[in-house]
Amino acid sequence: MFNVGILTIGDEVRIGQVVNTNAAWLSSQLTEVGAFVTEHRTIGDDRDKMLSEIDYLFKNNDLLITTGGLGPTHDD
């Protein structure tokens, strides 16, 4: 078994404008193959926060998956 952290990046997800279906689907699929999803984190479009969260999750898990950043906004 390996530990996985999921980080979703996007203001629209953070404020509830968009539902985070990616994290739910990823968790389901990862669990099916024997992974243990330690946590989901959702942050806004803030570069410093991204770096901090990536660093934390990378250090505390065997695998880090990020989602988000593919929208039509200037900060994606």
C-alpha contacts under 8 A as a table, 3 or more apart, distances in Angstrom:
res1	aa1	res2	aa2	distance
1	M	34	G	5.66
1	M	35	A	5.32
1	M	36	F	6.63
2	F	34	G	7.50
2	F	35	A	5.10
2	F	36	F	5.96
2	F	61	N	7.84
2	F	62	D	6.02
2	F	63	L	7.71
3	N	35	A	6.06
3	N	36	F	4.87
3	N	37	V	5.82
3	N	38	T	6.15
3	N	61	N	5.10
3	N	62	D	5.22
3	N	63	L	6.47
4	V	35	A	6.79
4	V	36	F	6.06
4	V	37	V	4.71
4	V	38	T	5.84
4	V	39	E	7.56
4	V	61	N	5.47
4	V	62	D	6.00
4	V	63	L	4.80
4	V	64	L	5.72
4	V	65	I	7.43
5	G	37	V	5.93
5	G	38	T	5.62
5	G	39	E	5.35
5	G	40	H	6.25
5	G	41	R	7.98
5	G	57	L	5.96
5	G	58	F	7.81
5	G	61	N	6.15
5	G	63	L	6.46
5	G	64	L	4.92
5	G	65	I	6.35
6	I	23	A	6.74
6	I	37	V	7.61
6	I	39	E	6.35
6	I	40	H	4.77
6	I	41	R	6.28
6	I	64	L	5.94
6	I	65	I	4.90
6	I	66	T	5.86
6	I	67	T	7.75
7	L	40	H	5.88
7	L	41	R	4.86
7	L	42	T	5.86
7	L	43	I	7.66
7	L	53	E	7.76
7	L	54	I	7.66
7	L	64	L	7.47
7	L	65	I	6.21
7	L	66	T	4.69
7	L	67	T	6.34
8	T	13	V	7.85
8	T	20	N	7.85
8	T	23	A	7.43
8	T	40	H	7.51
8	T	41	R	6.16
8	T	42	T	4.69
8	T	43	I	6.41
8	T	66	T	5.67
8	T	67	T	4.76
8	T	68	G	5.66
9	I	13	V	7.47
9	I	14	R	7.88
9	I	42	T	5.90
9	I	43	I	5.14
9	I	44	G	5.64
9	I	45	D	6.24
9	I	50	M	7.63
9	I	66	T	7.32
9	I	67	T	6.21
9	I	68	G	4.91
9	I	69	G	6.35
10	G	13	V	5.39
10	G	14	R	6.25
10	G	42	T	7.53
10	G	43	I	6.22
10	G	44	G	4.60
10	G	45	D	5.19
10	G	68	G	5.93
10	G	69	G	6.34
11	D	14	R	4.96
11	D	15	I	6.16
11	D	43	I	6.96
11	D	44	G	4.13
11	D	45	D	5.63
12	E	15	I	5.54
12	E	16	G	6.30
12	E	17	Q	5.03
12	E	18	V	5.60
12	E	44	G	7.67
13	V	16	G	5.14
13	V	17	Q	5.85
13	V	18	V	4.79
13	V	19	V	6.16
13	V	20	N	6.31
13	V	42	T	7.27
13	V	43	I	7.98
13	V	44	G	7.68
14	R	17	Q	7.69
14	R	42	T	5.94
14	R	43	I	5.84
14	R	44	G	5.84
15	I	18	V	7.85
16	G	19	V	6.26
20	N	23	A	5.91
20	N	24	A	7.05
21	T	24	A	5.20
21	T	25	W	6.16
22	N	25	W	5.22
22	N	26	L	5.97
22	N	67	T	7.26
23	A	26	L	5.11
23	A	27	S	5.96
23	A	40	H	6.87
23	A	67	T	7.98
24	A	27	S	5.21
24	A	28	S	6.29
25	W	28	S	5.18
25	W	29	Q	6.25
26	L	29	Q	5.17
26	L	30	L	5.93
27	S	30	L	5.17
27	S	31	T	5.98
27	S	37	V	6.30
28	S	31	T	5.27
28	S	32	E	6.32
29	Q	32	E	5.16
29	Q	33	V	6.71
30	L	33	V	5.34
30	L	34	G	6.52
30	L	35	A	5.23
30	L	36	F	7.36
30	L	37	V	7.37
31	T	34	G	5.11
31	T	35	A	4.96
31	T	36	F	6.15
31	T	37	V	7.18
32	E	35	A	7.36
37	V	40	H	7.85
38	T	61	N	7.79
43	I	46	D	7.69
43	I	49	K	7.41
43	I	50	M	7.39
45	D	50	M	7.68
45	D	75	D	6.87
45	D	76	D	7.96
46	D	49	K	5.37
46	D	50	M	6.13
47	R	50	M	5.03
47	R	51	L	6.32
48	D	51	L	5.20
48	D	52	S	6.25
49	K	52	S	5.04
49	K	53	E	6.06
50	M	53	E	5.26
50	M	54	I	5.96
51	L	54	I	5.19
51	L	55	D	6.06
52	S	55	D	5.20
52	S	56	Y	6.26
53	E	56	Y	5.08
53	E	57	L	6.03
54	I	57	L	5.28
54	I	58	F	5.80
54	I	64	L	7.77
55	D	58	F	5.23
55	D	59	K	6.18
56	Y	59	K	5.33
56	Y	60	N	6.30
57	L	60	N	5.15
57	L	61	N	5.96
57	L	64	L	6.45
58	F	61	N	5.59
58	F	62	D	7.20
58	F	63	L	6.82
58	F	64	L	5.84
61	N	64	L	6.70
68	G	71	G	7.67
69	G	75	D	7.70
69	G	76	D	4.47
70	L	76	D	5.74
71	G	76	D	5.94
72	P	76	D	6.96
73	T	76	D	5.68
